[in-house]
Amino acid sequence: MNKAALLSSNAVAVTWGEAVLGPVVRILPILISISALGSANGSLFGAARYCMVSAQYGYLPEVFACIHARRLTPVSGVVLQGTIAIAFCLPSNVDGLIDFFSFAAWMFYALTFTATLCCKFTKKSAERVIS
């Protein structure tokens, strides 16, 4: 793949895949979709567990602390995450959806970082797994 092909390409990864992988490039979108669904699944259940633990510590309503009797999944947290996901999909604009998700993710990271610093300086004698 030369410089001209790279600069004229609308999708560089697809052009590179066609040049390097040949006919195998046809299954690449399927593999990417499976990867994206796996990532979304992990994020959904991880966030639902955050809701469950937050409710157990009293930060969220008690209904979010409940888990399914047989599957041991936090059903209320999953429903909450599903509702939030549907609300994010309402604008029906992919760019807007990416902006919403990016903002929420970075806010979560910032709040986690801030909480870690607050705990470090206000609870100096607390036992920590990582010192």
C-alpha positions in Angstrom: 0.0 0.0 0.0 1.6 3.2 -1.1 1.2 6.8 0.2 -1.2 7.8 -2.6 -3.5 4.9 -1.8 -3.4 5.7 1.9 -4.2 9.3 1.4 -7.1 8.7 -1.1 -8.7 6.0 1.0 -12.0 6.7 2.8 -11.4 3.8 5.2 -7.7 3.2 5.7 -8.2 0.0 7.7 -10.4 -1.5 5.0 -7.9 -0.6 2.2 -5.1 -2.1 4.2 -7.1 -5.2 5.0 -7.9 -5.7 1.3 -4.2 -5.3 0.4 -2.8 -7.5 3.1 -5.5 -10.1 3.9 -7.1 -10.5 0.5 -10.4 -12.4 0.6 -10.2 -12.9 4.3 -11.1 -9.3 4.8 -14.8 -10.2 4.2 -15.2 -11.8 7.6 -13.4 -8.9 9.4 -16.7 -6.9 10.0 -18.2 -10.0 11.6 -15.3 -10.4 13.9 -15.4 -6.7 14.8 -19.1 -6.9 15.5 -18.5 -9.9 17.8 -15.8 -8.0 19.6 -18.0 -4.9 20.0 -20.9 -7.0 21.4 -18.6 -8.7 23.9 -17.3 -5.4 25.0 -20.8 -4.0 25.4 -21.9 -7.1 27.3 -19.0 -6.8 29.7 -19.6 -3.1 30.2 -23.3 -3.7 30.9 -22.8 -6.3 33.5 -19.9 -4.5 35.1 -21.9 -1.3 35.5 -24.8 -3.3 36.8 -22.5 -4.7 39.5 -21.4 -1.2 40.4 -25.1 -0.3 40.9 -25.5 -3.4 43.1 -22.5 -2.7 45.3 -23.4 1.0 45.6 -26.9 0.0 46.8 -25.4 -2.4 49.3 -23.4 0.4 50.8 -26.4 2.7 50.8 -25.4 5.1 48.0 -28.3 4.0 45.8 -31.9 2.8 46.6 -32.1 -0.7 48.1 -33.9 -2.1 45.1 -30.6 -2.0 43.2 -29.0 -4.4 45.7 -31.2 -7.3 44.7 -29.9 -10.1 42.6 -31.6 -12.9 40.6 -32.1 -16.0 42.7 -30.9 -18.5 40.1 -28.6 -16.6 37.8 -27.1 -14.3 40.5 -27.2 -11.3 38.2 -28.2 -7.8 39.4 -31.4 -7.5 37.5 -32.3 -4.0 38.7 -28.9 -2.7 37.6 -29.2 -4.4 34.2 -32.7 -2.8 33.7 -31.2 0.6 34.8 -28.3 0.2 32.3 -30.7 -0.8 29.6 -32.9 2.2 30.2 -29.9 4.5 30.1 -28.8 2.8 26.8 -32.2 3.4 25.3 -32.1 7.0 26.3 -28.7 7.4 24.7 -30.1 5.9 21.5 -33.0 8.4 21.2 -31.0 11.1 19.3 -30.5 8.5 16.5 -27.2 10.1 15.6 -24.1 8.0 15.9 -21.9 11.1 16.5 -24.2 12.2 19.3 -24.2 8.7 20.8 -20.4 8.6 20.8 -20.3 12.1 22.4 -22.7 11.0 25.1 -20.9 7.8 25.9 -17.4 9.5 25.9 -18.7 12.2 28.2 -20.2 9.7 30.6 -17.1 7.4 30.5 -14.7 10.3 31.2 -16.9 11.6 34.0 -16.8 8.2 35.6 -13.0 8.1 35.3 -12.7 11.6 36.8 -15.0 10.8 39.7 -13.2 7.6 40.4 -9.8 9.4 40.4 -11.2 12.1 42.7 -12.7 9.6 45.1 -9.4 7.7 45.2 -7.5 10.9 46.1 -10.1 11.8 48.7 -9.9 8.4 50.3 -6.1 8.5 50.3 -6.0 11.8 52.2 -9.0 11.5 54.4 -8.7 7.8 55.4 -5.0 7.4 55.9 -5.3 4.5 58.3 -7.7 2.4 56.2 -6.5 -1.0 55.0 -5.7 -1.1 51.3 -5.0 -3.9 49.0 -2.5 -1.9 47.0 -0.3 0.4 49.1 
